[in-house]
Structures are given as structure tokens and as C-alpha cells.
Amino acid sequence: MIEAFKNDEIIDKFGGRFKLCALIQRRWLQLMQGARPMVDTKGLTDLEIVVKEIVDGKIELEFAEEKPEDESND
């Protein structure tokens, strides 16, 4: 399952290895805290579930919107 990350296409899709790693960590934590898996989990570890969800396109990287600073208060 981890072999899926040897292809640079999936790494580039998420903006690099760091962002992909952050996504994996966030989703892994969600699963450990009781979130429901979005794929069939037969015989898979939590990490393998996260990888399968990413490869299958079930989860996406979300960016927090940055609020522009109010320049009128200067």
C-alpha cells in the first residue's frame, strides 16, 4: 500500500511530501479518535486505511483561508 507514494504524481497532487505527510498525520489522528473510515478496512491497519483513502481520492487537503488584514485601522 505504501508503494503508492513512490509515484511523484500523488505527492505533487498535494503540493509536496510535507503537505502529504501532514494530511496523513491529521487523518490518522482522526481515525484513532474514532472517525469512521471511508474505505473497506478488512485486515488493514489505521495507516493503511489512510493511504487507501488518499489513493482512492476520498480525502483532500484543505487549506485554511487567510483573512486579509484590515488596512483602514492604520
C-alpha positions in Angstrom: 0.0 0.0 0.0 2.8 2.4 0.8 4.2 1.8 -2.7 1.5 4.2 -3.9 3.6 7.1 -2.6 6.7 6.1 -4.7 4.9 7.7 -7.6 5.6 11.5 -7.6 2.1 12.2 -9.1 0.3 11.7 -5.8 3.0 13.7 -4.0 2.6 16.6 -6.5 -1.2 16.5 -6.2 -0.9 17.5 -2.6 1.9 20.1 -3.0 4.8 18.1 -1.8 5.9 15.5 0.7 5.5 17.8 3.7 1.8 18.6 3.0 1.1 14.9 2.2 2.7 13.9 5.5 0.6 16.5 7.3 -2.6 15.1 5.7 -1.7 11.6 6.7 -1.0 12.6 10.3 -4.2 14.6 10.6 -6.4 11.8 9.1 -4.6 9.1 11.1 -5.3 11.0 14.3 -9.0 11.3 13.3 -9.2 7.6 12.9 -7.5 6.9 16.2 -10.1 9.3 17.9 -13.0 7.3 16.4 -13.7 8.8 12.9 -15.3 6.3 10.5 -13.1 5.0 7.7 -14.2 5.9 4.2 -12.9 2.6 2.6 -13.2 -1.1 3.3 -11.0 -1.9 6.3 -10.7 -5.7 6.1 -7.4 -6.6 7.6 -5.9 -3.1 7.2 -4.1 -1.1 9.9 -5.0 2.5 10.5 -2.1 3.8 8.5 -3.0 1.5 5.5 -6.6 2.8 5.7 -5.3 6.4 5.5 -3.1 5.6 2.5 -6.0 3.8 0.8 -8.3 6.8 1.4 -5.8 9.1 -0.2 -5.1 6.9 -3.2 -8.8 6.4 -3.8 -9.4 10.2 -3.6 -11.6 10.0 -0.6 -9.9 12.8 1.4 -8.4 16.1 0.2 -6.0 18.6 1.6 -7.9 21.6 3.0 -6.3 25.0 3.3 -7.5 27.5 5.9 -8.5 30.7 4.3 -6.3 33.6 5.4 -8.2 36.7 6.3 -6.8 39.9 4.9 -5.7 42.4 7.5 -7.9 45.5 7.7 -5.7 48.3 6.5 -8.1 51.0 7.3 -7.1 50.9 11.0 -3.6 52.3 10.4 
